[in-house]
Amino acid sequence: MWKQKGQGIIEYALILAFVVGIGGVLFANGNLADSIRSVFSNVNTMIEEASKPPLAAATTAKDIIERLRQGRYDGLASDELKRDKKKTLIITSDSAEGQALAQKLNIQTPSGDAWFARIQTDGETVFSYYSAAANRGMTYDTLKAKYQDYPTVKISEGLFNNMGKSARSSGKTYWEKVTGHVGKSPNGNGIIIDPTQIYNIK
């Protein structure tokens, strides 16, 4: 009887030693250790993201431009608003990219309004906001249908350098009631409204 119990304990000890030995080899190899670290890092990131309070809705021209700035420079949407060194990035609020970005940043554009993001190859960034109220009630959809009749409109503008600071010596980054030029978007995706004349956008 004692012989059988002793034999059972020895068998368990040998199995345990075998498992520990295999685990040690895998762990020493580094792949398992890296995988375990990666899993814990991903879980930690997911917990951090889930614990962040939701973004308050951005609904005014100034708030929407500020939220886009946060997306570009504060990491809220750095992948979507990433500078391309080879071509200017243009996103319009009515495009699929713009709608996905608005959802991610909780941008709720009032009916009849629109916004535009332009990130140049040098990193200078322009966020433009078209308000129907600032343009005698003409909605963006109406303007889009007959944009050739309205070469300029009034817009709000946010202008930033590659570091997210003012791109002008005045130190300002936000202006209201500036002239916005209306035209076909250089990327062929609808129209754009921008403080720069459209044919000068590369």
Buried (B, 14 or more C-beta within 10 A) or exposed (E): EEEEEEEEEEEEEEEEEEEEEEEEEEEEEEEBEEEEEEEEEEEEEEEEEEEEEEEEEBBBBEBBBBBBBBBBBEEBBEEBBEBEEEEBBBBBBBBEBBBEBBEBBBBEBEEBBBBBBBBBEEBBBBBBBBBBEBBEEBBBEBBBEEBEEBEEBBBBBBBBBBEBEBBEEEEEBBBEEEEBBBBBBBBEBBBBBBBBEBEEBE
